[in-house]
C-alpha cells in the first residue's frame, strides 16, 4: 500500500504540470482591415447563350491584387447581361499569393452587380484557405468599373 501512495503522490503533480504546460490551442485572431486595388488582366469567354433578352455568359478571368492581398486570382463564373447594360455575376475565385505577407491560397464565393453606367459593386466571401492562410475567414467588398478586360477598382474588408 505504501508503494501505491508514493505513486499517487508523484503522478498527481506530474499530470497537473502536463495540463498546465499543454497549449490550449491558438485563439482566433481578431479581424483586421484589408484594402488595396484589383484589376482583371485577361478574360476568356467560355460560352454564351440567351434567355429572352438576357445574355448568359460563362467566363474565366484573371485578376491581379495589390495591397493587403498581393497575388493573382482565377475567377470562374457566370455573368447575366441585361439589355439595359446592367449585369449580375456569380462565381468562384481562387487567389494565390500573400495576405499581410503570409503565403497561401484563398477560395472566395464572389458576387457582383454592374449598373448601366459601368460601375461595379461586389462581395467576395472566403470559403476556404490553405497554406499559411489556413483558417482565415473574411469578406472583401469591391468597388470599381468594368474595363475592357473585366472588373478593376479597389477593395476593402475584414479578414482574420
C-alpha positions, 0 to 999 in steps of 0.5 A, a space after each residue: 500500500 505504501 508503494 501505491 501512495 508514493 505513486 499517487 503522490 508523484 503522478 498527481 503533480 506530474 499530470 497537473 504540470 502536463 495540463 498546465 504546460 499543454 497549449 490550449 490551442 491558438 485563439 482566433 485572431 481578431 479581424 483586421 482591415 484589408 484594402 488595396 486595388 484589383 484589376 482583371 488582366 485577361 478574360 476568356 469567354 467560355 460560352 454564351 447563350 440567351 434567355 429572352 433578352 438576357 445574355 448568359 455568359 460563362 467566363 474565366 478571368 484573371 485578376 491581379 491584387 495589390 495591397 493587403 492581398 498581393 497575388 493573382 486570382 482565377 475567377 470562374 463564373 457566370 455573368 447575366 447581361 441585361 439589355 439595359 447594360 446592367 449585369 449580375 455575376 456569380 462565381 468562384 475565385 481562387 487567389 494565390 499569393 500573400 495576405 499581410 505577407 503570409 503565403 497561401 491560397 484563398 477560395 472566395 464565393 464572389 458576387 457582383 452587380 454592374 449598373 448601366 453606367 459601368 460601375 461595379 459593386 461586389 462581395 467576395 466571401 472566403 470559403 476556404 484557405 490553405 497554406 499559411 492562410 489556413 483558417 482565415 475567414 473574411 469578406 472583401 467588398 469591391 468597388 470599381 468599373 468594368 474595363 475592357 478586360 473585366 472588373 478593376 477598382 479597389 477593395 476593402 474588408 475584414 479578414 482574420 
